[in-house]
Amino acid sequence: MRAPLRASARIALAALLTFGLAGCVVSEQSGQLVPDGNPRYWDQKLGEVSFHFDTPYNKAVVYGRSLLLALLGFWVFRAEQGGRRVLTVALGVPLLALALFLLYRDLPTLLRYRIEVLEGGLTLEIPPDVAHEVGWDGVEAMTVTGWELRRGKPGPAGPNPFVDLPEWQAMDLTFAGGETVHVDLRRLSWEQRQSVWKAIAVRARLVERK
């Protein structure tokens, strides 16, 4: 194997490991629902909060990673002239395929993923699921890791749903009319998983039912 081809192979393999395995998008939280340090705030003036992936860093990861992998794939193809094109098949084609796969996997999350807890209602848009927009009167119940909260009025000494749970990987929301929507939270950070269901509980005035 000629020196340029060996160099191409090493660079391609390094890119495959670095961008194919290590690169990932990071969820972003915008806004703040309530003041810090106040765990029970049904009677506080509420703000608004949203969770998304549309940030400059994520755009650089999604577009830059696929672009670089594609360029390296074409580089391997151009560097290997004639013969059986072993490197083209072994590295060039997989690099191009990986570039397309990563773009296909992460682009919907980058462009469409939104969870918005606003004064006017809740917006859920988590690809590939159908988007939902519902007012707070339409949110009847929420289940987080088997722990259920329903609409109610907590009062000063009422049940406080703001407790630690061992897992926040998913939640189920039940809307007026009986429709239940499963929400996968694993794309959010650990802290954001906790924040999103707490924000929904506050806005929809959901309390624990024992």
Buried (B, 14 or more C-beta within 10 A) or exposed (E): EEEEBEEBBEBBEEBBEEBBEEBEBEBBBEEEBBEEEEEBBBEEEBBBBBBBBBBEEBBEBBBEBBEBBBBBBEBBBEBBEEEEBEBBEEBBBBBBEBBEBBBEEBBBBBBBBBBBBBEEBBBBBBBEEEEBEBEBEBBBBBBBBEBBBBBEEBEEEEEEBEEEEEEBEBBBBBBEEEEEBEBEBEBBBEEBBBBBBBBBBBBBBBBBEE
